[in-house]
Amino acid sequence: MRNITLSLDKETLRRGREYAKRHNISFNALVRRLVEQTVASSSSQWLEDTFALMDQTPVSSQGEKWSREELHRV
């Protein structure tokens, strides 16, 4: 893996580090993930990533179902 140098203003760096900390990842991993997502060659990769995130989310509908119209009102 190669090292690079980035220039960010202090506020952006601070907020980025806070975001990474809240999501239990390093700032380096956050930047790497954002670059990988931005340049991903697979057009379906975003869909796979989205489903992976959905699988990790600790929420449940508890069996409740919604109509399309109800979902679009949110």
Backbone as a chain_set.jsonl record, in Angstrom:
{"seq": "MRNITLSLDKETLRRGREYAKRHNISFNALVRRLVEQTVASSSSQWLEDTFALMDQTPVSSQGEKWSREELHRV", "coords": {"N": [[0.85, -1.164, 0.0], [0.512, 2.238, -0.757], [1.702, 5.345, 0.576], [0.226, 8.565, 0.916], [-0.011, 12.156, 0.805], [-2.294, 14.41, 2.165], [-4.006, 17.528, 2.038], [-5.934, 19.283, 4.227], [-8.297, 21.577, 5.593], [-8.335, 22.687, 9.027], [-10.852, 22.427, 10.318], [-12.322, 20.668, 8.672], [-10.724, 18.385, 8.882], [-10.946, 17.9, 11.652], [-13.726, 17.398, 11.897], [-13.917, 15.189, 10.216], [-12.352, 13.299, 11.586], [-13.883, 13.055, 13.925], [-16.236, 11.982, 12.842], [-15.261, 9.51, 11.877], [-14.479, 8.354, 14.309], [-16.979, 8.114, 15.614], [-18.036, 6.125, 14.037], [-16.466, 4.005, 14.503], [-14.063, 3.573, 13.034], [-10.829, 4.167, 11.597], [-9.536, 7.404, 10.672], [-7.991, 7.247, 8.41], [-8.948, 4.849, 7.275], [-11.523, 5.695, 6.68], [-11.077, 7.678, 4.693], [-9.844, 6.061, 2.765], [-11.956, 4.286, 2.17], [-13.85, 6.079, 1.1], [-12.504, 6.975, -1.205], [-12.217, 4.531, -2.569], [-14.926, 3.879, -3.013], [-15.632, 5.956, -4.665], [-14.154, 5.576, -7.003], [-14.77, 3.036, -7.8], [-14.984, 0.428, -10.117], [-16.981, -1.329, -10.698], [-20.311, -1.189, -11.508], [-22.302, -2.274, -10.017], [-21.312, -2.495, -7.51], [-21.92, -0.546, -5.58], [-24.479, -1.244, -4.895], [-24.16, -3.746, -3.685], [-22.587, -2.927, -1.512], [-24.448, -1.29, -0.211], [-26.442, -3.144, 0.552], [-24.892, -4.668, 2.288], [-24.415, -2.804, 4.321], [-27.056, -2.464, 5.176], [-27.549, -4.999, 6.213], [-25.945, -4.879, 8.45], [-27.177, -3.074, 10.077], [-28.704, -2.479, 13.174], [-31.591, -2.642, 13.408], [-35.123, -3.346, 13.252], [-38.126, -4.104, 11.505], [-39.95, -5.43, 12.887], [-41.813, -7.133, 11.808], [-43.779, -5.488, 10.795], [-45.467, -4.088, 7.988], [-45.281, -1.855, 5.184], [-46.967, 0.229, 2.809], [-46.146, 1.244, -0.566], [-46.855, 3.917, -0.931], [-46.921, 4.839, 1.722], [-44.215, 4.655, 2.391], [-43.095, 6.559, 0.697], [-44.003, 8.904, 1.769], [-42.364, 9.603, 3.838]], "CA": [[0.0, 0.0, 0.0], [1.305, 3.464, -0.873], [1.344, 6.48, 1.421], [0.021, 9.823, 0.216], [-0.191, 13.314, 1.679], [-3.491, 15.193, 1.865], [-4.118, 18.823, 2.709], [-7.307, 19.598, 4.63], [-8.353, 22.627, 6.604], [-8.438, 22.133, 10.379], [-12.227, 22.073, 10.652], [-12.68, 19.451, 7.924], [-9.992, 17.285, 9.501], [-11.558, 17.635, 12.956], [-15.03, 16.767, 11.697], [-13.667, 13.863, 9.655], [-11.894, 12.415, 12.666], [-15.042, 12.795, 14.784], [-17.12, 11.06, 12.116], [-14.622, 8.197, 11.892], [-14.547, 7.836, 15.672], [-18.366, 7.692, 15.872], [-18.322, 4.924, 13.255], [-15.476, 3.001, 14.914], [-13.038, 3.325, 12.024], [-9.794, 5.198, 11.605], [-9.71, 8.43, 9.644], [-7.35, 6.687, 7.222], [-9.89, 3.892, 6.676], [-12.627, 6.485, 6.126], [-10.619, 8.265, 3.429], [-9.645, 4.958, 1.823], [-13.276, 3.805, 1.755], [-14.465, 7.084, 0.232], [-11.827, 6.936, -2.504], [-12.587, 3.269, -3.226], [-16.311, 3.976, -3.478], [-15.694, 6.94, -5.732], [-13.52, 5.094, -8.232], [-15.13, 1.637, -8.022], [-15.297, 0.185, -11.526], [-18.199, -2.126, -10.808], [-21.51, -0.374, -11.317], [-23.176, -2.915, -9.042], [-20.648, -2.534, -6.209], [-22.635, 0.307, -4.634], [-25.65, -1.98, -4.434], [-23.661, -4.745, -2.74], [-22.197, -2.199, -0.304], [-25.67, -0.837, 0.451], [-27.049, -4.293, 1.219], [-24.021, -5.03, 3.41], [-24.718, -1.855, 5.394], [-28.394, -2.773, 5.683], [-27.433, -6.199, 7.033], [-25.255, -4.521, 9.69], [-27.994, -2.15, 10.853], [-29.371, -3.216, 14.257], [-32.996, -2.281, 13.559], [-36.046, -4.324, 12.701], [-39.506, -3.638, 11.325], [-40.731, -6.282, 13.785], [-42.892, -7.742, 11.044], [-44.718, -4.502, 10.268], [-45.309, -3.854, 6.559], [-45.739, -0.55, 4.728], [-47.257, 0.336, 1.383], [-45.253, 2.132, -1.296], [-47.275, 5.283, -0.655], [-46.475, 5.193, 3.079], [-42.767, 4.835, 2.374], [-42.749, 7.787, -0.005], [-44.39, 10.052, 2.582], [-41.324, 9.875, 4.846]], "C": [[0.903, 1.236, 0.0], [0.799, 4.518, 0.104], [1.176, 7.715, 0.544], [-0.098, 10.931, 1.255], [-1.42, 14.075, 1.214], [-3.413, 16.519, 2.602], [-5.592, 19.107, 2.958], [-7.265, 20.747, 5.615], [-8.651, 21.981, 7.959], [-9.845, 21.658, 10.716], [-12.669, 20.801, 9.941], [-11.99, 18.238, 8.533], [-10.615, 16.907, 10.839], [-12.875, 16.898, 12.803], [-14.885, 15.367, 11.105], [-13.233, 12.871, 10.704], [-13.036, 12.072, 13.617], [-15.989, 11.793, 14.134], [-16.553, 9.641, 12.163], [-14.719, 7.565, 13.275], [-15.945, 7.333, 16.006], [-18.71, 6.39, 15.156], [-17.274, 3.83, 13.468], [-14.523, 2.596, 13.803], [-11.988, 4.419, 12.141], [-10.104, 6.225, 10.517], [-9.111, 7.934, 8.328], [-8.288, 5.711, 6.505], [-11.076, 4.613, 6.048], [-12.243, 7.064, 4.77], [-10.445, 7.177, 2.376], [-10.982, 4.462, 1.276], [-13.946, 4.788, 0.8], [-13.827, 7.096, -1.15], [-12.209, 5.665, -3.258], [-14.001, 3.331, -3.78], [-16.434, 4.92, -4.667], [-15.175, 6.392, -7.049], [-13.852, 3.635, -8.547], [-15.568, 1.428, -9.467], [-16.596, -0.584, -11.71], [-19.423, -1.268, -10.535], [-22.46, -0.997, -10.302], [-22.549, -2.945, -7.645], [-21.391, -1.69, -5.179], [-23.85, -0.415, -4.066], [-25.233, -3.037, -3.408], [-23.261, -4.083, -1.423], [-23.414, -1.746, 0.489], [-26.346, -1.982, 1.194], [-26.204, -4.754, 2.405], [-24.271, -4.101, 4.588], [-26.087, -2.127, 6.005], [-28.347, -3.998, 6.593], [-26.79, -5.902, 8.388], [-26.096, -3.641, 10.601], [-28.798, -2.909, 11.905], [-30.823, -2.799, 14.476], [-33.869, -3.336, 12.885], [-37.422, -3.69, 12.536], [-40.455, -4.403, 12.241], [-41.972, -6.825, 13.087], [-43.89, -6.771, 10.46], [-44.426, -4.262, 8.792], [-45.898, -2.502, 6.196], [-46.03, -0.607, 3.242], [-46.243, 1.275, 0.742], [-45.576, 3.594, -0.988], [-46.814, 5.732, 0.739], [-44.969, 5.442, 3.114], [-42.358, 6.14, 1.707], [-43.148, 9.039, 0.764], [-43.314, 10.458, 3.566], [-40.338, 10.867, 4.382]], "O": [[1.93, 1.266, 0.678], [-0.391, 4.571, 0.417], [1.89, 7.891, -0.443], [-0.266, 10.663, 2.445], [-1.578, 14.354, 0.025], [-2.814, 16.606, 3.674], [-6.394, 19.165, 2.026], [-6.313, 20.881, 6.383], [-9.158, 20.862, 8.022], [-10.015, 20.605, 11.331], [-13.32, 19.948, 10.544], [-12.604, 17.181, 8.683], [-10.792, 15.724, 11.129], [-13.124, 15.902, 13.482], [-15.645, 14.462, 11.452], [-13.691, 11.728, 10.714], [-13.15, 10.931, 14.065], [-16.482, 10.874, 14.788], [-17.275, 8.687, 12.453], [-15.009, 6.375, 13.398], [-16.101, 6.267, 16.602], [-19.572, 5.637, 15.609], [-17.206, 2.86, 12.713], [-14.211, 1.416, 13.645], [-12.242, 5.475, 12.721], [-10.838, 5.945, 9.569], [-9.667, 8.177, 7.258], [-8.408, 5.742, 5.28], [-11.578, 4.195, 5.005], [-13.002, 6.952, 3.807], [-10.85, 7.351, 1.227], [-11.128, 4.244, 0.073], [-14.541, 4.379, -0.197], [-14.525, 7.215, -2.157], [-12.494, 5.715, -4.455], [-14.248, 2.882, -4.899], [-17.246, 4.699, -5.565], [-15.713, 6.718, -8.107], [-13.274, 3.058, -9.468], [-16.416, 2.158, -9.979], [-17.234, -0.497, -12.759], [-19.556, -0.688, -9.457], [-23.337, -0.309, -9.78], [-23.198, -3.379, -6.693], [-21.482, -2.084, -4.016], [-24.209, -0.226, -2.904], [-25.889, -3.197, -2.379], [-23.554, -4.604, -0.347], [-23.416, -1.808, 1.719], [-26.774, -1.815, 2.336], [-26.749, -5.185, 3.421], [-24.333, -4.554, 5.731], [-26.255, -2.03, 7.221], [-29.021, -4.036, 7.622], [-27.061, -6.598, 9.367], [-25.766, -3.476, 11.775], [-29.494, -3.871, 11.58], [-31.243, -2.62, 15.62], [-33.4, -4.115, 12.055], [-37.827, -2.843, 13.333], [-41.631, -4.055, 12.353], [-43.036, -6.958, 13.69], [-44.769, -7.178, 9.701], [-43.264, -4.235, 8.387], [-46.872, -2.049, 6.798], [-45.424, -1.385, 2.506], [-45.557, 2.02, 1.443], [-44.672, 4.41, -0.807], [-46.37, 6.867, 0.914], [-44.509, 6.351, 3.804], [-41.376, 6.761, 2.112], [-42.678, 10.131, 0.443], [-43.355, 11.574, 4.084], [-39.406, 11.199, 5.115]]}, "num_chains": 1, "name": "protein.A"}
